[in-house]
Amino acid sequence: MGTITTKKIEFLSDDRILRGVLHFPENSTGKSSLYRIKPDPSNRIKNEKPCIVIGSHGLEGSKDSAKQKELAKALPEKGIAFLRFDHRGCGESDGTFEKDTSLEKRRSDLINAVEYVHSLGLFNEKIALFGSSLGGSTCIAAWNELVVKGIKPCGAVLCSALVKSITVKKIPVQANDHRPALPLDFFRKNLLFDLSGKMGTINNILIFHGDMDETVPVENAGVIYKNAKHPKKLIIHKNGDHRMSSKKDQQEFLKESIIWFCNCFNR
């Protein structure tokens, strides 16, 4: 197994500085404009410049979420780069959660992340997306706008993604270590949406959802699967919760996601 190179990055999204980490395939330094990937008989992307997957975390998550860290380790071993970053108001990025959180702003963050990656000249034109919970919603919301900009994602992996916000069972209004308590009006103003009509151009989608998700009902996964175009695949985890806390489910997620991303970039 080769060494994976990481590089901390910063980019602008509107007037906020967002911070993240790029993970490069082996034999990459993050300084050269061309990456040479060794021939490998395994299932591996073979390009002079690597493809890249860009991740979007959940409502109160960060770039350090377990799923993103696992993808950041596994994808470069297949010759695929990965970018994980903090949305505005989260983690190490500028802003405050209560003032800078909305689906519209998260969508802008993701689009700006994609455009930043393209501006580096370090990757080929193929990108894919990863999103968990509200991050999955963000991927769906950004997809059509990326297409309009001439950047069509090759595919995506979505976990416990929210399509209709009115279906949420548990609204996190209580204060925690990251933010003060939030009134219900905050969610009505910033996080009330229905994305079921926004999936006309989405394809190559792998969907994970637990059938016992206590926050985002599993019916949301069915809406995505019904409306997305082929190829598409839906994996329902029996007794699975919102955080995918089962070790078995986590292992299946990583294995199936790596295969899916490799196939997306090879199609």
ChimeraX attribute file (.defattr): number of C-alpha atoms within 10 A of each C-alpha:
attribute: neighborCount
match mode: 1-to-1
recipient: residues
	/A:1	5
	/A:2	9
	/A:3	12
	/A:4	19
	/A:5	16
	/A:6	18
	/A:7	13
	/A:8	12
	/A:9	14
	/A:10	14
	/A:11	18
	/A:12	16
	/A:13	20
	/A:14	12
	/A:15	9
	/A:16	16
	/A:17	18
	/A:18	25
	/A:19	22
	/A:20	22
	/A:21	18
	/A:22	20
	/A:23	27
	/A:24	30
	/A:25	30
	/A:26	21
	/A:27	15
	/A:28	24
	/A:29	16
	/A:30	17
	/A:31	10
	/A:32	11
	/A:33	13
	/A:34	17
	/A:35	22
	/A:36	16
	/A:37	19
	/A:38	13
	/A:39	10
	/A:40	11
	/A:41	6
	/A:42	7
	/A:43	13
	/A:44	21
	/A:45	23
	/A:46	18
	/A:47	17
	/A:48	15
	/A:49	24
	/A:50	28
	/A:51	26
	/A:52	30
	/A:53	27
	/A:54	22
	/A:55	30
	/A:56	32
	/A:57	26
	/A:58	21
	/A:59	19
	/A:60	17
	/A:61	19
	/A:62	22
	/A:63	23
	/A:64	16
	/A:65	14
	/A:66	13
	/A:67	20
	/A:68	23
	/A:69	14
	/A:70	13
	/A:71	25
	/A:72	25
	/A:73	16
	/A:74	20
	/A:75	26
	/A:76	25
	/A:77	20
	/A:78	22
	/A:79	28
	/A:80	29
	/A:81	29
	/A:82	29
	/A:83	27
	/A:84	27
	/A:85	29
	/A:86	25
	/A:87	36
	/A:88	28
	/A:89	22
	/A:90	24
	/A:91	21
	/A:92	16
	/A:93	20
	/A:94	19
	/A:95	18
	/A:96	14
	/A:97	18
	/A:98	14
	/A:99	11
	/A:100	18
	/A:101	21
	/A:102	21
	/A:103	20
	/A:104	15
	/A:105	17
	/A:106	26
	/A:107	22
	/A:108	19
	/A:109	26
	/A:110	26
	/A:111	22
	/A:112	18
	/A:113	26
	/A:114	21
	/A:115	15
	/A:116	16
	/A:117	20
	/A:118	17
	/A:119	10
	/A:120	11
	/A:121	13
	/A:122	21
	/A:123	22
	/A:124	16
	/A:125	16
	/A:126	19
	/A:127	26
	/A:128	23
	/A:129	27
	/A:130	28
	/A:131	25
	/A:132	27
	/A:133	24
	/A:134	27
	/A:135	28
	/A:136	26
	/A:137	27
	/A:138	32
	/A:139	29
	/A:140	26
	/A:141	23
	/A:142	20
	/A:143	25
	/A:144	19
	/A:145	15
	/A:146	18
	/A:147	13
	/A:148	9
	/A:149	11
	/A:150	9
	/A:151	18
	/A:152	18
	/A:153	24
	/A:154	22
	/A:155	24
	/A:156	28
	/A:157	27
	/A:158	28
	/A:159	26
	/A:160	30
	/A:161	28
	/A:162	31
	/A:163	29
	/A:164	19
	/A:165	19
	/A:166	13
	/A:167	15
	/A:168	14
	/A:169	12
	/A:170	9
	/A:171	12
	/A:172	15
	/A:173	13
	/A:174	10
	/A:175	10
	/A:176	10
	/A:177	5
	/A:178	13
	/A:179	14
	/A:180	12
	/A:181	12
	/A:182	14
	/A:183	11
	/A:184	11
	/A:185	9
	/A:186	15
	/A:187	17
	/A:188	12
	/A:189	10
	/A:190	16
	/A:191	18
	/A:192	13
	/A:193	17
	/A:194	15
	/A:195	16
	/A:196	17
	/A:197	10
	/A:198	17
	/A:199	19
	/A:200	12
	/A:201	14
	/A:202	24
	/A:203	20
	/A:204	22
	/A:205	26
	/A:206	23
	/A:207	24
	/A:208	26
	/A:209	30
	/A:210	23
	/A:211	19
	/A:212	16
	/A:213	19
	/A:214	15
	/A:215	18
	/A:216	28
	/A:217	23
	/A:218	24
	/A:219	15
	/A:220	20
	/A:221	24
	/A:222	15
	/A:223	17
	/A:224	26
	/A:225	19
	/A:226	14
	/A:227	16
	/A:228	19
	/A:229	15
	/A:230	12
	/A:231	12
	/A:232	19
	/A:233	16
	/A:234	16
	/A:235	16
	/A:236	18
	/A:237	21
	/A:238	12
	/A:239	13
	/A:240	19
	/A:241	21
	/A:242	20
	/A:243	18
	/A:244	20
	/A:245	10
	/A:246	13
	/A:247	9
	/A:248	10
	/A:249	21
	/A:250	16
	/A:251	11
	/A:252	14
	/A:253	21
	/A:254	16
	/A:255	13
	/A:256	14
	/A:257	22
	/A:258	19
	/A:259	14
	/A:260	20
	/A:261	28
	/A:262	18
	/A:263	16
	/A:264	20
	/A:265	20
	/A:266	13
	/A:267	7
